[in-house]
Amino acid sequence: MTEIHEGQRVAVLADAQNLYHTAQSIYSRNIDYSALLEKAVMGRELVRALAYVIRADSPEEESFFEALEDIGFERKIKEIKTFGDGSKKADWDVGIVLDAVTLAEKVDTLVLASGDGDFARLCSHLRHEGVRVEVFCFESSTAEELIEAADAFHDMAEREEEFLL
């Protein structure tokens, strides 16, 4: 495991869909991505910040996408898929995993902003490869296996006034 040190290279991967639904369902508020990025980097050397978003044809989503870019996130946008029965699906799990594994060679720490338990195996893999893994999310909506698989867990609920708009 890599400890925090001066000059440490860090990448931040934000699962915007997961964060949005959590913040809305618990607090009826939105995430402050600027604060999230600042706290995730903690003065270390930022290699890349990626925000994974879904285009759902919502009136305010374009301004949100632009704001992410202004803050310093690269946006990865996926179109929502609507099936014949009317159901909809869109998630970034595979894309996040591929980007994390690719970035592992270029960073000392990977910060994952998500509570999705599907990423527990990714965390274990990255740690095995010598990459420190930190997870940022709200503990009440974060899978226990994800918390256990990370080197550090930062409960955004403990500082909700910093992380929520």
C-alpha positions as a LaTeX table, in Angstrom:
\begin{tabular}{lrrr}
\hline
Residue & $x$ (\AA) & $y$ (\AA) & $z$ (\AA) \\
\hline
Met1 & 0.00 & 0.00 & 0.00 \\
Thr2 & 1.21 & 3.47 & $-0.86$ \\
Glu3 & 1.02 & 5.95 & 2.01 \\
Ile4 & 0.24 & 9.63 & 1.50 \\
His5 & 3.45 & 11.53 & 0.70 \\
Glu6 & 4.65 & 14.75 & $-0.89$ \\
Gly7 & 4.50 & 14.66 & $-4.68$ \\
Gln8 & 2.05 & 11.78 & $-4.64$ \\
Arg9 & 0.27 & 11.37 & $-7.99$ \\
Val10 & $-3.49$ & 11.01 & $-7.70$ \\
Ala11 & $-6.40$ & 10.38 & $-10.04$ \\
Val12 & $-10.01$ & 11.07 & $-9.09$ \\
Leu13 & $-12.85$ & 9.09 & $-10.65$ \\
Ala14 & $-16.34$ & 10.38 & $-9.80$ \\
Asp15 & $-19.37$ & 8.18 & $-10.46$ \\
Ala16 & $-21.72$ & 11.15 & $-10.88$ \\
Gln17 & $-24.86$ & 9.03 & $-11.23$ \\
Asn18 & $-24.20$ & 7.23 & $-7.96$ \\
Leu19 & $-23.35$ & 10.48 & $-6.14$ \\
Tyr20 & $-26.38$ & 12.30 & $-7.57$ \\
His21 & $-28.89$ & 9.66 & $-6.52$ \\
Thr22 & $-27.39$ & 9.39 & $-3.05$ \\
Ala23 & $-27.34$ & 13.15 & $-2.45$ \\
Gln24 & $-30.88$ & 13.52 & $-3.77$ \\
Ser25 & $-32.38$ & 10.59 & $-1.88$ \\
Ile26 & $-30.79$ & 11.41 & 1.48 \\
Tyr27 & $-30.46$ & 15.21 & 1.42 \\
Ser28 & $-32.47$ & 16.48 & $-1.58$ \\
Arg29 & $-29.33$ & 18.41 & $-2.49$ \\
Asn30 & $-26.57$ & 18.26 & $-5.10$ \\
Ile31 & $-22.89$ & 17.43 & $-4.80$ \\
Asp32 & $-20.32$ & 20.25 & $-4.66$ \\
Tyr33 & $-17.85$ & 18.80 & $-7.16$ \\
Ser34 & $-15.37$ & 21.60 & $-6.58$ \\
Ala35 & $-15.14$ & 20.71 & $-2.88$ \\
Leu36 & $-15.04$ & 17.01 & $-3.71$ \\
Leu37 & $-12.09$ & 17.48 & $-6.06$ \\
Glu38 & $-10.22$ & 19.69 & $-3.61$ \\
Lys39 & $-10.69$ & 17.28 & $-0.69$ \\
Ala40 & $-9.88$ & 14.23 & $-2.83$ \\
Val41 & $-6.62$ & 15.71 & $-4.10$ \\
Met42 & $-5.55$ & 17.02 & $-0.65$ \\
Gly43 & $-2.68$ & 19.05 & $-2.08$ \\
Arg44 & $-1.22$ & 16.12 & $-4.00$ \\
Glu45 & $-0.32$ & 16.13 & $-7.70$ \\
Leu46 & $-3.51$ & 15.64 & $-9.73$ \\
Val47 & $-2.88$ & 13.47 & $-12.77$ \\
Arg48 & $-6.50$ & 13.24 & $-13.98$ \\
Ala49 & $-9.98$ & 13.89 & $-12.70$ \\
Leu50 & $-12.76$ & 12.08 & $-14.53$ \\
Ala51 & $-16.49$ & 12.51 & $-14.00$ \\
Tyr52 & $-18.75$ & 9.83 & $-15.45$ \\
Val53 & $-22.16$ & 11.24 & $-16.37$ \\
Ile54 & $-25.30$ & 10.11 & $-18.12$ \\
Arg55 & $-27.07$ & 12.26 & $-20.71$ \\
Ala56 & $-30.76$ & 12.01 & $-19.87$ \\
Asp57 & $-32.05$ & 15.04 & $-21.80$ \\
Ser58 & $-32.65$ & 17.03 & $-18.63$ \\
Pro59 & $-32.86$ & 20.82 & $-19.12$ \\
Glu60 & $-30.01$ & 21.68 & $-16.77$ \\
Glu61 & $-27.61$ & 18.86 & $-17.59$ \\
Glu62 & $-25.55$ & 20.76 & $-20.18$ \\
Ser63 & $-24.75$ & 23.51 & $-17.67$ \\
Phe64 & $-23.83$ & 20.80 & $-15.15$ \\
Phe65 & $-21.53$ & 19.13 & $-17.69$ \\
Glu66 & $-19.86$ & 22.49 & $-18.43$ \\
Ala67 & $-19.48$ & 23.22 & $-14.72$ \\
Leu68 & $-17.69$ & 19.89 & $-14.21$ \\
Glu69 & $-15.22$ & 20.85 & $-16.92$ \\
Asp70 & $-14.71$ & 24.33 & $-15.42$ \\
Ile71 & $-13.95$ & 22.74 & $-12.05$ \\
Gly72 & $-11.27$ & 20.53 & $-13.60$ \\
Phe73 & $-13.01$ & 17.25 & $-14.39$ \\
Glu74 & $-12.78$ & 15.57 & $-17.77$ \\
Arg75 & $-16.31$ & 14.52 & $-18.64$ \\
Lys76 & $-17.15$ & 11.05 & $-19.83$ \\
Ile77 & $-20.71$ & 11.15 & $-21.17$ \\
Lys78 & $-22.90$ & 8.16 & $-21.95$ \\
Glu79 & $-26.34$ & 8.34 & $-23.54$ \\
Ile80 & $-29.17$ & 6.72 & $-21.61$ \\
Lys81 & $-30.60$ & 3.68 & $-23.40$ \\
Thr82 & $-34.35$ & 3.19 & $-23.60$ \\
Phe83 & $-35.57$ & $-0.33$ & $-24.29$ \\
Gly84 & $-38.75$ & $-1.46$ & $-26.06$ \\
Asp85 & $-40.54$ & $-2.05$ & $-22.77$ \\
Gly86 & $-39.84$ & 1.55 & $-21.70$ \\
Ser87 & $-37.14$ & 0.65 & $-19.19$ \\
Lys88 & $-33.96$ & 2.70 & $-19.19$ \\
Lys89 & $-30.39$ & 1.82 & $-18.41$ \\
Ala90 & $-27.06$ & 3.55 & $-18.28$ \\
Asp91 & $-24.10$ & 2.96 & $-16.06$ \\
Trp92 & $-20.38$ & 3.46 & $-16.22$ \\
Asp93 & $-19.12$ & 0.51 & $-14.16$ \\
Val94 & $-17.06$ & $-1.10$ & $-16.93$ \\
Gly95 & $-15.73$ & 2.26 & $-18.14$ \\
Ile96 & $-14.68$ & 3.27 & $-14.63$ \\
Val97 & $-12.92$ & $-0.05$ & $-14.08$ \\
Leu98 & $-11.06$ & 0.17 & $-17.40$ \\
Asp99 & $-9.94$ & 3.74 & $-16.74$ \\
Ala100 & $-8.86$ & 2.87 & $-13.18$ \\
Val101 & $-6.78$ & $-0.09$ & $-14.32$ \\
Thr102 & $-5.20$ & 2.00 & $-17.10$ \\
Leu103 & $-4.41$ & 4.87 & $-14.72$ \\
Ala104 & $-2.93$ & 2.53 & $-12.10$ \\
Glu105 & 0.45 & 2.63 & $-13.88$ \\
Lys106 & 0.53 & 6.44 & $-13.74$ \\
Val107 & $-0.63$ & 7.18 & $-10.18$ \\
Asp108 & 0.18 & 6.37 & $-6.58$ \\
Thr109 & $-3.41$ & 6.87 & $-5.39$ \\
Leu110 & $-6.77$ & 6.43 & $-7.03$ \\
Val111 & $-9.72$ & 8.21 & $-5.45$ \\
Leu112 & $-13.08$ & 6.66 & $-6.27$ \\
Ala113 & $-16.13$ & 8.79 & $-5.52$ \\
Ser114 & $-18.89$ & 6.18 & $-5.43$ \\
Gly115 & $-20.66$ & 3.92 & $-3.00$ \\
Asp116 & $-21.20$ & 1.11 & $-5.50$ \\
Gly117 & $-20.16$ & $-2.25$ & $-4.07$ \\
Asp118 & $-19.39$ & $-3.51$ & $-7.56$ \\
Phe119 & $-16.09$ & $-1.62$ & $-7.26$ \\
Ala120 & $-14.84$ & $-3.62$ & $-4.26$ \\
Arg121 & $-13.01$ & $-6.10$ & $-6.50$ \\
Leu122 & $-11.44$ & $-3.19$ & $-8.41$ \\
Cys123 & $-10.14$ & $-1.74$ & $-5.13$ \\
Ser124 & $-8.62$ & $-5.09$ & $-4.15$ \\
His125 & $-6.95$ & $-5.40$ & $-7.54$ \\
Leu126 & $-5.51$ & $-1.87$ & $-7.44$ \\
Arg127 & $-4.18$ & $-2.37$ & $-3.91$ \\
His128 & $-2.55$ & $-5.62$ & $-5.00$ \\
Glu129 & $-0.84$ & $-3.60$ & $-7.75$ \\
Gly130 & 0.51 & $-1.16$ & $-5.15$ \\
Val131 & $-1.96$ & 1.64 & $-5.73$ \\
Arg132 & $-3.51$ & 3.33 & $-2.69$ \\
Val133 & $-7.31$ & 3.44 & $-3.01$ \\
Glu134 & $-9.46$ & 6.03 & $-1.28$ \\
Val135 & $-13.24$ & 6.08 & $-1.46$ \\
Phe136 & $-15.39$ & 9.19 & $-1.00$ \\
Cys137 & $-19.14$ & 8.77 & $-0.50$ \\
Phe138 & $-21.88$ & 8.83 & 2.11 \\
Glu139 & $-21.45$ & 5.90 & 4.46 \\
Ser140 & $-25.19$ & 5.18 & 4.71 \\
Ser141 & $-25.30$ & 4.47 & 0.97 \\
Thr142 & $-21.88$ & 2.88 & 0.53 \\
Ala143 & $-21.53$ & $-0.88$ & 0.29 \\
Glu144 & $-19.67$ & $-2.33$ & 3.26 \\
Glu145 & $-17.50$ & $-4.44$ & 0.96 \\
Leu146 & $-16.33$ & $-1.27$ & $-0.82$ \\
Ile147 & $-15.39$ & 0.41 & 2.45 \\
Glu148 & $-13.47$ & $-2.69$ & 3.53 \\
Ala149 & $-11.67$ & $-3.02$ & 0.19 \\
Ala150 & $-10.29$ & 0.56 & 0.24 \\
Asp151 & $-7.23$ & 1.84 & 2.05 \\
Ala152 & $-9.24$ & 4.82 & 3.29 \\
Phe153 & $-12.91$ & 5.74 & 3.36 \\
His154 & $-14.02$ & 9.37 & 3.62 \\
Asp155 & $-17.62$ & 9.68 & 4.78 \\
Met156 & $-18.97$ & 12.76 & 3.04 \\
Ala157 & $-21.87$ & 12.80 & 5.52 \\
Glu158 & $-19.46$ & 13.82 & 8.27 \\
Arg159 & $-18.86$ & 17.10 & 6.40 \\
Glu160 & $-22.10$ & 17.44 & 4.44 \\
Glu161 & $-21.93$ & 21.25 & 4.47 \\
Glu162 & $-18.63$ & 21.02 & 2.55 \\
Phe163 & $-19.76$ & 18.41 & 0.04 \\
Leu164 & $-23.34$ & 19.46 & $-0.68$ \\
Leu165 & $-24.79$ & 22.51 & $-2.40$ \\
\hline
\end{tabular}
